Amino acid sequence: MKENTVVRSAGWPRIVLVIFGVGVWLWVGAPQAFAANDPASCSDDAQSQQLNYWLGDWMVTYPVGSGSSTSKVTLSLDKCAVVENWSDAKGHQGESIFAYSADDKSWRGIFVDNQGRAHVFVDGKVADGAAEFYGPSGGAQGAGVLNRIRLVRLGADKVEQTWEKSTDNGATWTTAFRGEYSRKLP
């Protein structure tokens, strides 16, 4: 029985060395082995910057209806995400995040508000001062709804956002929101 104990203990240092070696490899080598190639910075990618016309502090008015709201649109995550923080005088707040995916060459987005709404936009196109994003959601009694957001640059200090909904897969659209964004002057 003592011989077995000696044989087992002789293997113990080898196990420690193997565990130590794997640990060192994981600590030093694995991050490089598993890391993706460093993509170009979003600030260097023209596709990622196409929505930058919307950046700034805005006063939002509604051509149909009364009231106004404010919006601040900034860049986040090393200039890879366009983030809007919106609020009205009644306490309704919302955030939108839009970003270009270099992997599949498409724009994506999400809208969330403080009233429990969340909408995902899975298909987007942005070019020449106009953006359009589409995404499905549920409607009354589980009916499918297709959402479309458009952001159109009307001038250096004016952008129009329209949010439309379709219950017939895009054959017809109903306007749910239309806001005119006017840049706040310093």
C-alpha positions in Angstrom: 0.0 0.0 0.0 2.8 2.4 0.7 4.3 1.9 -2.8 1.0 3.0 -4.4 1.1 6.1 -2.2 4.6 6.9 -3.4 3.6 6.4 -7.1 0.6 8.6 -6.7 2.6 11.3 -5.0 5.2 11.2 -7.8 2.4 12.1 -10.3 1.1 15.0 -8.2 3.9 17.5 -9.2 3.2 16.7 -12.9 -0.5 17.5 -12.4 0.3 20.7 -10.7 2.7 21.6 -13.6 0.0 20.8 -16.1 -2.7 22.9 -14.3 -0.2 25.7 -13.9 0.7 25.6 -17.6 -2.9 25.6 -18.6 -3.6 28.5 -16.2 -0.7 30.5 -17.7 -1.9 29.8 -21.2 -5.4 31.0 -20.3 -4.1 34.1 -18.7 -1.6 35.1 -21.3 -2.3 33.3 -24.5 -6.0 32.6 -24.6 -7.3 36.2 -25.0 -5.2 36.5 -28.1 -6.1 33.0 -29.4 -9.8 33.7 -29.0 -9.9 37.4 -29.8 -11.5 38.5 -33.0 -9.4 40.6 -35.4 -9.6 44.2 -34.3 -12.1 45.8 -36.5 -11.6 49.4 -37.7 -12.8 52.0 -35.2 -16.4 53.0 -35.8 -15.2 56.6 -36.1 -13.2 55.5 -39.1 -16.1 53.6 -40.7 -18.2 55.8 -43.0 -21.2 53.4 -42.7 -21.2 53.7 -38.9 -21.3 57.5 -39.2 -24.2 57.9 -41.6 -26.7 58.8 -38.8 -24.5 61.5 -37.3 -26.7 64.2 -38.8 -29.1 63.4 -35.9 -26.6 64.2 -33.2 -27.3 67.1 -30.9 -29.7 68.7 -28.5 -33.2 69.1 -30.0 -36.6 70.7 -29.3 -39.3 68.4 -30.7 -42.6 69.8 -31.8 -45.6 68.0 -33.3 -47.3 69.3 -36.4 -50.5 67.5 -35.4 -51.3 68.1 -31.8 -49.9 70.3 -29.1 -46.9 70.3 -26.7 -43.3 69.7 -27.2 -40.5 67.5 -25.9 -36.7 67.4 -25.8 -34.3 65.0 -27.2 -30.5 64.6 -26.8 -28.8 62.4 -29.4 -25.2 61.3 -28.7 -22.6 58.7 -29.7 -21.7 55.9 -27.3 -19.4 52.9 -27.3 -16.5 54.4 -29.1 -18.8 56.1 -31.6 -20.4 52.8 -32.6 -23.9 53.5 -31.2 -26.3 56.5 -31.8 -28.3 57.0 -28.6 -31.4 59.2 -28.2 -32.8 60.2 -24.8 -36.2 61.7 -25.3 -38.7 63.2 -22.7 -41.9 65.2 -22.7 -43.4 67.6 -20.2 -45.7 64.9 -18.8 -42.9 62.6 -17.7 -43.0 60.2 -20.7 -39.4 59.2 -21.5 -37.8 57.0 -24.1 -34.4 55.8 -25.3 -33.4 54.6 -28.7 -30.2 53.0 -29.7 -29.2 52.5 -33.4 -26.0 51.0 -34.6 -24.4 49.7 -37.8 -23.4 46.0 -37.8 -20.2 45.6 -39.7 -20.7 41.8 -39.6 -23.8 41.8 -41.8 -23.7 45.3 -43.2 -27.0 46.3 -41.7 -28.4 48.8 -39.2 -30.2 47.6 -36.1 -32.1 49.5 -33.3 -34.2 49.3 -30.2 -36.6 51.7 -28.6 -37.6 51.4 -24.9 -39.8 53.8 -22.9 -40.8 54.2 -19.2 -44.3 53.0 -20.0 -43.2 49.4 -20.7 -42.9 49.5 -24.4 -39.9 47.9 -26.2 -39.5 47.7 -30.0 -36.7 46.1 -31.8 -35.7 47.2 -35.4 -34.1 44.3 -37.2 -33.7 45.9 -40.6 -32.4 49.4 -41.3 -30.9 51.5 -44.0 -29.2 54.8 -43.7 -27.9 56.9 -46.6 -27.8 60.6 -47.7 -29.6 62.1 -44.7 -32.4 59.6 -44.6 -32.8 56.6 -42.3 -35.5 53.9 -42.3 -35.8 51.1 -39.7 -38.3 48.2 -39.7 -39.2 45.8 -36.9 -42.1 43.5 -35.8 -44.1 43.8 -32.6 -47.4 42.6 -31.2 -50.6 44.5 -31.4 -54.1 44.2 -29.9 -55.0 40.6 -29.1 -51.7 39.3 -30.4 -52.0 40.6 -33.9 -48.7 41.2 -35.7 -47.6 44.8 -36.2 -44.8 46.0 -38.4 -43.1 49.2 -37.2 -41.3 51.7 -39.4 -39.3 54.6 -38.2 -38.0 57.3 -40.6 -35.5 60.0 -39.7 -35.1 62.5 -42.5 -32.7 65.4 -42.4 -34.6 68.5 -43.6 -31.6 70.9 -43.1 -28.5 71.4 -40.9 -30.7 72.1 -37.9 -33.9 70.2 -38.6 -34.8 66.5 -38.7 -38.2 64.9 -39.0 -39.0 61.6 -37.3 -42.0 59.6 -38.3 -43.1 56.3 -36.7 -45.7 54.3 -38.6 -47.4 51.0 -38.0 -48.8 48.4 -40.4 -51.1 45.5 -39.6 -51.1 44.2 -43.1 -47.3 43.5 -43.5 -46.5 46.9 -45.0 -49.3 47.3 -47.6 -50.8 50.3 -45.7 -49.3 52.4 -42.9 -50.8 54.5 -40.0 -48.8 57.3 -38.5 -48.3 56.8 -34.7 -45.8 59.7 -34.2 -44.5 62.6 -36.2 -42.1 65.0 -34.7 -40.1 67.9 -36.0 -36.7 68.1 -34.4 -35.2 71.7 -34.3 -31.7 72.0 -33.0 -31.3 74.0 -29.8 -29.1 77.0 -30.4 -26.3 77.6 -28.0 
